Amino acid sequence: MKRFPARAWTLVLLCWSSWATPAAAANVVLLLMDDAAASDIAGMPTVRRLAREGATFDHAYTSSPMCAPSRAIVQTGLYSQNNGVTQNSVRQFVAHGDLTRTFAYGLHAAGVDTGLVGKYVNGAPSFVPGWDSFVVHQDGGGGDGGSSTYYDYVLRVDGRRVAYGHAPGDYSVDVERGFALRDIQAAVTARRPFLTMLAVGAPHFPLTPAPRYARKPGLDDRRRTLLAVDDALAAIVGLLKRAGRYDDTYLVVTSDQGLAFHRARSKGVPYEGSIRVPLVVRGPGVRAGTTLHQIVNLADLAPTFLDWMGAPAMHVDGRSLAPLLRGSPPATWRQATGITHERMGSAPGVPSWQGVRTTRYAYFRFQGGGAEVYDMNVDPGQRRNIAGVDPALTRKLAALSNRLATCGGAECRRLEDRGPG
């Protein structure tokens, strides 16, 4: 795996200089999709196979369901109020100094080979500390506006600009698959622990299947588009098996956000389909064929990766999923997770809103609108707003939502564990 020159790390790694190799030698492959709903994995045979061999979380959420805010949460383990990203651009991420508050930075300092391929945080600066290999997707002009395009785009490959056109071999998911395989093979050859993050742009709109699936009968374009993503995962699994590394590698499949199908606006809204994401994990010690019902969210990924690979913990709002996955849940766990959205220039039709998802209720309020409360036990489709039926419950959920929107670290975890009371 290509590594950045040592001079580039001199300043950013001083505080980590006492670290050597990680205490654990497991590997991680993270497949992060773009706008994939939890229901989408039903049409992905390799993901379903991993679910049979591992665990599926059926209450996994993003606390801010838009691309850049959600991806900043993944990178840092911090909610939007603490990582500073509320708009669809990497600029806020850079401005808040989060480039060194990421799981990649911690893992690299602990001796792990780290590689990212695909979409970062809706664009990326020229240098991102923590990544040994950094292949980032940009639009055809090299800017941030088309991080999810399938053709006519640019990859910045470890600082080198490479343009792709509209030929069948330029299909972005397939090209990025090749770079992910390259990074994994390099780490395996070097006998080094690794984390590879493949952040594809599918199935982001406009849905664009790979040429080999463009006319596959019996499927709509959404499922056809996802088949190339499943192929990428299958190729990674195949490489790991041939290299003898499949059984000591964690494979994590998720998405930055879902989509609320059958709503007037499906993206960036507080409804269940939008905030809920797929999350499948297969790896060492993960109980096979299990479905875990605890509320988890994307802020939990960063501390989980550090935990798995024996790297020192960092300040986060999330928590490690490792105890749940090995069948030893802690005495207390999250009873609620905050959800929030700030109106964006890229999606002006969705006003700002704030809410909370508990083990039973979904609460939110759009800016300038009334409260909405749904009992998810009896109304999973969120058709009957009961905010006016039980005002005391609505006030309680509103108060919890307000506290979760401003908390940080241990205080967030305490509020989440207590729930609405």
C-alpha positions as CSV (number, residue, x, y, z in Angstrom):
1,M,0.0,0.0,0.0
2,K,1.4,3.4,-0.9
3,R,2.3,5.5,2.1
4,F,2.5,9.3,2.3
5,P,6.0,10.8,2.8
6,A,7.1,10.8,6.3
7,R,7.5,14.6,6.4
8,A,3.7,14.9,6.0
9,W,3.1,13.1,9.2
10,T,5.8,14.7,11.4
11,L,3.6,17.3,13.0
12,V,0.3,15.5,13.1
13,L,1.6,12.4,14.8
14,L,3.7,13.9,17.5
15,C,1.2,13.1,20.2
16,W,0.8,9.5,19.0
17,S,4.6,8.8,18.8
18,S,4.7,6.4,21.7
19,W,2.3,4.0,19.9
20,A,3.7,0.9,18.2
21,T,1.7,-1.9,16.7
22,P,-2.0,-2.5,17.7
23,A,-2.7,-5.0,20.5
24,A,-5.1,-6.9,18.3
25,A,-4.4,-7.9,14.7
26,A,-7.8,-8.2,13.2
27,N,-8.6,-6.4,9.9
28,V,-11.6,-4.4,8.9
29,V,-13.4,-3.8,5.6
30,L,-16.1,-1.1,5.7
31,L,-18.5,-1.0,2.7
32,L,-20.4,2.3,3.0
33,M,-23.2,2.8,0.4
34,D,-24.8,6.0,-0.5
35,D,-28.6,6.4,0.1
36,A,-29.1,2.6,0.6
37,A,-32.3,1.8,2.6
38,A,-32.3,-0.9,5.2
39,S,-34.6,-2.9,2.9
40,D,-32.1,-2.7,0.0
41,I,-29.9,-5.5,1.3
42,A,-32.7,-8.0,0.5
43,G,-31.6,-7.8,-3.1
44,M,-27.8,-8.3,-2.4
45,P,-26.9,-12.0,-2.2
46,T,-23.4,-11.5,-0.8
47,V,-24.6,-9.1,1.9
48,R,-27.3,-11.7,2.8
49,R,-24.6,-14.4,3.1
50,L,-22.6,-12.2,5.4
51,A,-25.8,-11.7,7.5
52,R,-26.2,-15.5,7.8
53,E,-22.5,-15.8,8.9
54,G,-22.7,-12.7,11.2
55,A,-25.1,-10.2,12.7
56,T,-27.8,-7.8,11.5
57,F,-28.8,-4.7,13.4
58,D,-32.5,-4.0,12.8
59,H,-32.5,-0.7,14.6
60,A,-29.4,1.1,13.2
61,Y,-29.7,4.8,12.5
62,T,-27.9,7.9,11.3
63,S,-28.5,10.8,13.6
64,S,-28.3,13.3,10.6
65,P,-29.6,11.7,7.4
66,M,-27.8,13.6,4.6
67,C,-24.5,12.7,2.9
68,A,-21.8,14.9,4.4
69,P,-23.2,15.2,8.0
70,S,-23.6,11.4,8.2
71,R,-20.2,10.7,6.7
72,A,-18.6,13.1,9.2
73,I,-20.3,11.2,12.0
74,V,-18.8,7.9,10.6
75,Q,-15.3,9.4,10.5
76,T,-15.3,11.0,13.9
77,G,-17.8,9.1,16.1
78,L,-19.2,12.5,16.9
79,Y,-22.7,13.8,16.4
80,S,-23.3,16.8,14.2
81,Q,-23.3,19.3,17.1
82,N,-19.8,18.2,17.9
83,N,-18.2,17.6,14.5
84,G,-19.6,20.8,13.1
85,V,-20.9,19.4,9.8
86,T,-24.5,20.4,9.0
87,Q,-24.2,21.1,5.2
88,N,-23.4,18.9,2.3
89,S,-19.7,19.9,1.9
90,V,-16.3,19.0,3.3
91,R,-15.6,22.6,4.1
92,Q,-17.2,22.6,7.5
93,F,-15.4,19.4,8.3
94,V,-12.0,21.0,7.6
95,A,-13.0,24.2,9.4
96,H,-13.7,22.4,12.6
97,G,-10.4,20.7,12.7
98,D,-11.8,17.2,12.5
99,L,-9.2,15.8,10.1
100,T,-7.2,14.5,13.1
101,R,-10.3,13.5,15.1
102,T,-11.0,10.4,13.0
103,F,-10.8,6.6,13.4
104,A,-8.3,6.5,10.5
105,Y,-5.9,8.9,12.3
106,G,-6.0,6.8,15.4
107,L,-5.6,3.5,13.6
108,H,-2.7,4.7,11.4
109,A,-0.9,5.9,14.5
110,A,-1.4,2.5,16.0
111,G,0.3,0.8,13.1
112,V,-2.7,-0.2,11.0
113,D,-2.6,0.3,7.2
114,T,-5.5,2.5,6.3
115,G,-7.1,2.9,2.9
116,L,-10.1,4.9,1.6
117,V,-11.6,4.5,-1.8
118,G,-14.6,6.5,-3.1
119,K,-16.6,9.2,-1.4
120,Y,-15.1,10.9,1.6
121,V,-17.2,13.8,3.1
122,N,-18.6,15.3,-0.2
123,G,-15.2,16.3,-1.3
124,A,-11.8,16.2,0.4
125,P,-8.8,18.5,0.9
126,S,-5.6,17.7,-0.8
127,F,-4.1,16.0,2.2
128,V,-6.1,14.0,4.8
129,P,-4.0,12.7,7.7
130,G,-4.6,9.1,8.8
131,W,-5.0,7.5,5.4
132,D,-2.0,5.6,3.9
133,S,-3.9,5.3,0.6
134,F,-6.5,7.8,-0.4
135,V,-8.5,7.4,-3.6
136,V,-11.2,10.0,-3.5
137,H,-14.1,10.4,-6.0
138,Q,-14.8,13.9,-7.4
139,D,-16.9,15.3,-10.2
140,G,-15.7,15.5,-13.8
141,G,-14.1,18.9,-13.1
142,G,-12.3,17.7,-10.1
143,G,-14.6,19.5,-7.7
144,D,-16.9,18.4,-4.8
145,G,-20.2,18.5,-6.6
146,G,-20.4,15.0,-8.1
147,S,-19.2,12.6,-5.5
148,S,-21.8,10.1,-6.4
149,T,-21.5,10.1,-10.2
150,Y,-21.2,6.8,-12.1
151,Y,-19.4,8.1,-15.2
152,D,-17.4,11.2,-16.2
153,Y,-15.7,11.7,-12.9
154,V,-12.2,12.2,-11.5
155,L,-10.4,10.0,-8.9
156,R,-7.6,11.7,-7.0
157,V,-5.4,8.7,-6.5
158,D,-2.9,9.5,-3.6
159,G,-2.8,13.1,-4.9
160,R,-2.7,12.2,-8.6
161,R,-5.7,13.3,-10.7
162,V,-7.1,10.5,-12.9
163,A,-10.1,11.2,-15.2
164,Y,-12.6,8.6,-16.2
165,G,-15.1,8.8,-19.1
166,H,-18.2,7.0,-20.2
167,A,-16.9,3.7,-21.4
168,P,-18.3,0.5,-19.8
169,G,-14.9,0.0,-18.0
170,D,-15.3,3.5,-16.4
171,Y,-18.3,2.5,-14.2
172,S,-17.3,4.0,-10.9
173,V,-18.3,1.1,-8.6
174,D,-16.2,-1.3,-10.6
175,V,-13.2,1.0,-10.8
176,E,-13.3,1.7,-7.1
177,R,-13.6,-2.0,-6.3
178,G,-10.3,-2.5,-8.1
179,F,-8.5,0.1,-5.9
180,A,-10.0,-1.5,-2.7
181,L,-8.7,-4.9,-3.8
182,R,-5.3,-3.3,-4.5
183,D,-5.1,-1.9,-1.0
184,I,-6.2,-5.1,0.7
185,Q,-3.7,-7.2,-1.4
186,A,-0.9,-4.8,-0.5
187,A,-1.5,-5.0,3.2
188,V,-1.9,-8.8,3.0
189,T,1.4,-9.1,1.1
190,A,3.1,-6.9,3.7
191,R,1.6,-8.9,6.5
192,R,0.2,-5.8,8.1
193,P,-3.2,-5.3,9.8
194,F,-5.5,-3.1,7.7
195,L,-8.7,-1.2,7.5
196,T,-10.1,-0.6,4.0
197,M,-13.1,1.7,3.5
198,L,-14.9,1.4,0.2
199,A,-17.4,4.2,0.0
200,V,-19.3,3.7,-3.3
201,G,-21.7,6.3,-4.8
202,A,-24.4,3.7,-5.3
203,P,-27.4,3.6,-5.2
204,H,-27.5,7.4,-5.2
205,F,-29.8,9.1,-7.7
206,P,-29.7,9.0,-10.8
207,L,-29.8,5.2,-10.5
208,T,-27.3,3.8,-13.0
209,P,-26.8,0.0,-13.2
210,A,-23.5,-1.4,-14.4
211,P,-23.7,-2.3,-18.2
212,R,-23.8,-6.0,-17.3
213,Y,-27.0,-5.5,-15.3
214,A,-28.7,-2.7,-17.3
215,R,-31.3,-5.0,-18.8
216,K,-31.4,-7.7,-16.2
217,P,-35.1,-8.9,-16.2
218,G,-37.4,-8.8,-13.2
219,L,-35.6,-6.0,-11.4
220,D,-36.0,-2.3,-11.2
221,D,-33.0,0.1,-11.7
222,R,-32.4,0.4,-7.9
223,R,-31.8,-3.3,-7.5
224,R,-29.8,-3.5,-10.7
225,T,-27.6,-0.7,-9.5
226,L,-27.0,-2.4,-6.2
227,L,-25.8,-5.6,-7.9
228,A,-22.5,-4.1,-8.8
229,V,-22.0,-3.1,-5.2
230,D,-22.7,-6.7,-4.2
231,D,-20.1,-7.8,-6.8
232,A,-17.5,-5.6,-5.2
233,L,-18.2,-7.1,-1.8
234,A,-18.0,-10.6,-3.3
235,A,-14.7,-9.8,-4.9
236,I,-13.3,-8.6,-1.5
237,V,-14.6,-11.8,0.2
238,G,-13.0,-13.9,-2.5
239,L,-9.6,-12.1,-2.1
240,L,-9.7,-12.5,1.7
241,K,-10.5,-16.2,1.4
242,R,-7.7,-16.9,-1.1
243,A,-5.3,-15.0,1.2
244,G,-6.4,-16.9,4.3
245,R,-7.6,-13.6,6.0
246,Y,-11.4,-14.1,5.8
247,D,-11.7,-15.4,9.3
248,D,-9.7,-12.7,11.0
249,T,-11.4,-9.8,9.1
250,Y,-14.4,-7.9,10.2
251,L,-16.7,-7.0,7.2
252,V,-19.1,-4.1,7.9
253,V,-21.9,-3.1,5.4
254,T,-23.9,0.0,6.0
255,S,-25.1,3.3,4.4
256,D,-24.8,7.0,5.1
257,Q,-28.6,7.3,5.2
258,G,-31.8,5.6,4.0
259,L,-34.7,6.8,1.9
260,A,-38.3,7.3,3.1
261,F,-40.0,5.7,0.1
262,H,-43.6,6.8,-0.6
263,R,-43.1,10.1,1.1
264,A,-43.3,13.5,-0.7
265,R,-39.6,13.9,0.1
266,S,-37.7,10.8,0.8
267,K,-34.2,12.1,1.7
268,G,-33.1,14.2,4.7
269,V,-36.4,13.8,6.5
270,P,-37.1,12.4,10.0
271,Y,-39.2,9.4,8.9
272,E,-38.0,5.9,9.7
273,G,-37.0,5.0,6.2
274,S,-34.7,8.0,5.9
275,I,-33.0,7.7,9.3
276,R,-32.7,3.9,9.4
277,V,-29.7,2.3,7.7
278,P,-28.7,-1.2,7.0
279,L,-25.9,-2.6,9.2
280,V,-24.5,-6.1,8.8
281,V,-21.3,-7.3,10.5
282,R,-19.4,-10.5,10.0
283,G,-16.1,-11.3,11.7
284,P,-14.1,-12.9,14.6
285,G,-16.3,-13.6,17.6
286,V,-19.5,-12.3,15.9
287,R,-22.3,-14.8,16.6
288,A,-23.6,-16.2,13.3
289,G,-27.2,-15.6,12.1
290,T,-28.2,-13.2,14.9
291,T,-30.4,-10.2,14.7
292,L,-29.7,-7.5,17.3
293,H,-32.5,-5.2,18.3
294,Q,-30.6,-2.6,20.3
295,I,-30.6,1.0,19.0
296,V,-27.3,1.7,17.4
297,N,-26.1,4.5,15.2
298,L,-23.3,5.5,12.8
299,A,-21.3,7.2,15.6
300,D,-20.7,3.8,17.0
301,L,-18.5,2.7,14.1
302,A,-15.4,4.7,14.9
303,P,-15.1,3.4,18.6
304,T,-15.9,-0.1,17.4
305,F,-13.0,-0.1,14.9
306,L,-10.5,1.2,17.5
307,D,-11.8,-1.5,19.9
308,W,-11.4,-4.3,17.4
309,M,-7.9,-3.3,16.4
310,G,-6.6,-2.7,19.9
311,A,-6.0,1.1,19.3
312,P,-6.4,3.6,22.1
313,A,-9.9,5.1,22.5
314,M,-10.6,8.6,21.3
315,H,-13.2,11.1,22.5
316,V,-16.5,10.2,20.8
317,D,-20.2,10.4,21.3
318,G,-20.8,6.8,20.1
319,R,-19.9,3.6,21.8
320,S,-18.3,0.3,20.7
321,L,-20.6,-2.3,19.3
322,A,-18.1,-5.1,20.1
323,P,-19.8,-6.2,23.4
324,L,-23.2,-6.6,21.5
325,L,-21.6,-8.5,18.7
326,R,-19.8,-11.0,20.9
327,G,-23.0,-11.7,22.9
328,S,-22.0,-9.8,26.1
329,P,-24.2,-6.7,26.1
330,P,-23.4,-4.1,28.8
331,A,-25.8,-3.7,31.7
332,T,-27.2,-0.5,30.2
333,W,-27.6,0.4,26.6
334,R,-29.1,3.2,24.5
335,Q,-32.8,3.7,24.9
336,A,-33.0,6.7,22.5
337,T,-30.9,8.4,19.8
338,G,-31.2,12.0,18.8
339,I,-31.9,12.9,15.2
340,T,-31.4,16.3,13.5
341,H,-31.3,18.1,10.2
342,E,-30.3,21.7,9.2
343,R,-31.8,23.1,6.1
344,M,-29.3,22.9,3.2
345,G,-28.7,24.8,0.0
346,S,-28.5,21.4,-1.7
347,A,-32.0,20.4,-0.5
348,P,-33.9,23.6,0.2
349,G,-37.2,21.9,0.1
350,V,-36.6,20.1,3.4
351,P,-36.8,22.6,6.4
352,S,-34.7,22.2,9.5
353,W,-36.0,19.7,12.1
354,Q,-35.1,18.0,15.3
355,G,-36.2,14.8,17.0
356,V,-35.5,11.6,18.8
357,R,-36.1,7.9,18.1
358,T,-36.6,5.8,21.2
359,T,-37.2,2.1,21.6
360,R,-40.9,2.7,21.1
361,Y,-41.6,6.3,19.9
362,A,-40.5,8.5,17.0
363,Y,-40.7,12.2,17.8
364,F,-39.8,15.2,15.6
365,R,-40.7,18.8,14.9
366,F,-40.1,20.6,11.6
367,Q,-39.1,24.2,11.9
368,G,-42.3,26.3,11.7
369,G,-44.5,23.2,12.1
370,G,-46.1,21.1,14.8
371,A,-44.8,18.1,16.7
372,E,-45.2,14.6,15.3
373,V,-45.2,11.5,17.5
374,Y,-45.6,8.0,16.4
375,D,-45.9,4.8,18.4
376,M,-43.6,2.5,16.3
377,N,-44.9,-0.6,18.1
378,V,-48.3,-0.3,16.5
379,D,-47.7,2.2,13.7
380,P,-44.4,1.4,12.0
381,G,-45.6,3.2,8.8
382,Q,-46.0,6.4,10.8
383,R,-49.5,7.2,9.6
384,R,-51.1,8.3,12.9
385,N,-49.6,11.3,14.6
386,I,-50.4,11.0,18.4
387,A,-48.7,14.2,19.5
388,G,-52.0,15.7,20.5
389,V,-53.4,12.6,22.0
390,D,-50.7,12.4,24.8
391,P,-49.4,15.9,25.4
392,A,-47.3,14.8,28.4
393,L,-45.5,12.2,26.3
394,T,-44.9,14.8,23.6
395,R,-43.4,17.3,26.1
396,K,-41.2,14.5,27.6
397,L,-39.9,13.5,24.1
398,A,-39.4,17.2,23.1
399,A,-37.3,17.8,26.3
400,L,-35.1,14.8,25.6
401,S,-34.7,15.8,22.0
402,N,-33.5,19.3,23.1
403,R,-30.9,17.8,25.5
404,L,-29.6,15.3,22.9
405,A,-29.2,18.1,20.4
406,T,-26.6,19.9,22.6
407,C,-24.9,17.1,24.5
408,G,-21.4,15.6,24.0
409,G,-19.5,12.5,25.0
410,A,-20.5,10.8,28.2
411,E,-23.4,13.1,28.7
412,C,-24.9,12.0,25.4
413,R,-24.5,8.3,26.4
414,R,-26.1,9.0,29.8
415,L,-29.1,10.7,28.3
416,E,-29.4,8.0,25.7
417,D,-29.3,5.2,28.2
418,R,-31.9,6.9,30.4
419,G,-34.2,7.6,27.5
420,P,-37.5,9.5,28.0
421,G,-37.9,8.1,31.5
